[in-house]
């Protein structure tokens, strides 16, 4: 039995009892975490695909430990310009221990939401019909007289 979950913007394949390394979660070691974004679930007999998530299923987790990853070097440079910047950092993470994979105990809330959605009537908005007609106006012609440019050319002198 395994599931594909989404946690902190990343996807993980988990089974019961697995430990996964996720981005840092602000919480004490030993505190419980509820994972409700399950994308896919396979229990050996049935395979369930979410659209985008599976409703009514949750996974319990527990924060096992916190830590910092390996040092990451960030090096920026521009060639032929003499520009070089070196920076490093260590990313923080949390280790989660995956507990039971199963259905949510709050199934009544899920069914009430489904019933309330079907009970609502669909209201279609009507298009607004404008009664005003667009008025187009033409600009009057300019009263200025047209200017005609004349060019005078000198007669070419004959070459000797």
C-alpha positions in Angstrom: 0.0 0.0 0.0 1.5 3.3 -1.1 0.4 6.8 -1.9 1.7 9.8 -3.9 1.4 13.0 -1.9 2.0 16.7 -2.4 3.7 18.4 0.6 5.2 21.9 0.5 5.0 22.1 -3.3 6.9 18.8 -3.8 5.6 15.3 -4.5 6.6 12.2 -2.5 5.9 8.5 -2.8 5.2 7.2 0.7 4.3 4.0 2.5 3.4 3.3 6.1 6.4 3.7 8.3 8.5 5.7 5.8 10.6 8.7 6.7 10.8 11.5 4.2 12.9 14.6 4.1 10.7 17.7 3.5 11.4 21.5 3.6 11.5 22.9 7.1 8.2 22.8 9.0 7.9 25.1 12.0 7.0 22.7 14.8 8.4 20.8 17.7 9.9 17.3 17.3 7.1 14.8 18.0 4.2 17.0 16.9 1.6 15.6 14.5 1.2 16.7 10.9 -1.9 16.0 8.8 -1.3 15.5 5.1 -4.5 15.9 3.0 -3.2 16.4 -0.5 -3.1 12.8 -1.8 -2.7 12.6 -5.6 -2.7 8.9 -6.0 -3.4 5.9 -3.8 -2.7 2.2 -4.4 -3.9 -0.3 -1.7 -3.0 -3.5 -3.6 -6.5 -4.0 -4.9 -7.8 -0.6 -5.9 -5.9 2.2 -7.5 -7.4 5.7 -7.0 -6.4 8.7 -8.9 -7.3 12.2 -7.7 -8.7 15.0 -9.7 -6.4 16.8 -8.6 -6.6 15.3 -5.1 -8.5 12.4 -3.5 -11.2 13.7 -1.2 -11.8 12.0 2.1 -8.4 10.4 2.6 -5.7 11.7 4.9 -2.2 10.6 6.0 -0.9 11.2 9.5 2.7 12.1 10.0 5.0 13.0 12.9 8.0 15.3 12.9 10.9 13.1 13.6 13.8 15.6 13.6 15.1 18.8 12.1 18.4 19.4 10.4 20.4 21.3 7.8 21.5 19.9 4.5 24.9 20.0 2.8 26.4 23.4 2.0 25.3 24.7 -1.4 27.7 27.1 -3.2 26.2 29.9 -5.2 28.8 31.4 -7.5 27.9 34.3 -9.8 30.2 35.8 -12.4 30.3 37.7 -15.6 33.0 36.7 -18.1 35.6 39.3 -19.1 34.2 41.9 -16.6 36.1 40.9 -13.4 32.8 40.3 -11.6 32.7 37.4 -9.2 30.4 36.8 -6.2 30.6 33.7 -4.0 27.8 32.9 -1.5 26.9 29.7 0.4 23.9 28.5 2.4 22.6 25.3 4.1 19.0 24.5 3.5 16.9 23.5 6.6 14.8 20.4 6.5 12.5 18.3 8.6 12.2 14.5 8.7 8.6 13.2 8.7 7.7 9.7 9.8 4.6 8.6 7.9 1.9 7.0 9.9 -1.4 5.4 8.8 -2.7 5.8 5.3 -6.5 5.8 5.4 -9.8 7.5 5.1 -10.6 10.7 7.0 -12.7 10.2 10.2 -14.7 13.3 9.3 -16.7 11.7 6.6 -19.9 13.5 7.6 -18.4 16.8 6.7 -17.5 15.5 3.3 -21.0 14.2 2.6 -22.6 17.5 3.8 -20.4 19.5 1.4 -21.4 17.2 -1.5 -25.1 17.5 -0.6 -25.0 21.3 -0.3 -23.3 21.6 -3.7 -26.0 19.6 -5.4 -28.8 21.4 -3.6 -27.7 24.8 -4.9 -29.5 25.9 -8.0 -27.4 27.1 -10.9 -28.0 30.8 -11.7 -27.0 31.9 -15.1 -26.2 35.6 -15.4 -28.0 37.4 -18.2 -26.2 39.5 -20.6 -26.7 43.2 -20.3 -28.3 44.7 -23.4 -27.5 48.4 -23.9 -30.3 50.6 -25.3 -28.0 53.4 -26.2 -26.7 53.6 -29.8 -23.2 54.6 -30.5 -23.0 58.1 -32.1 -20.2 58.7 -34.6 -19.2 62.2 -35.4 -17.1 63.4 -38.3 -14.5 66.1 -37.9 -15.1 69.1 -40.1 -12.6 69.7 -42.9 -9.9 72.2 -42.2 -10.5 75.7 -43.4 -6.8 76.3 -44.2 -5.9 76.7 -47.8 -3.6 74.1 -49.3 0.0 75.2 -49.6 1.6 74.4 -52.9 5.4 74.3 -52.9 7.1 75.2 -56.1 10.7 74.6 -56.9 12.6 76.6 -59.4 15.5 74.9 -61.1 18.4 76.7 -62.6 19.4 75.9 -66.2 22.4 73.7 -66.3 25.5 75.3 -67.7 27.0 73.6 -70.7 30.4 72.1 -70.2 33.1 73.4 -72.5 
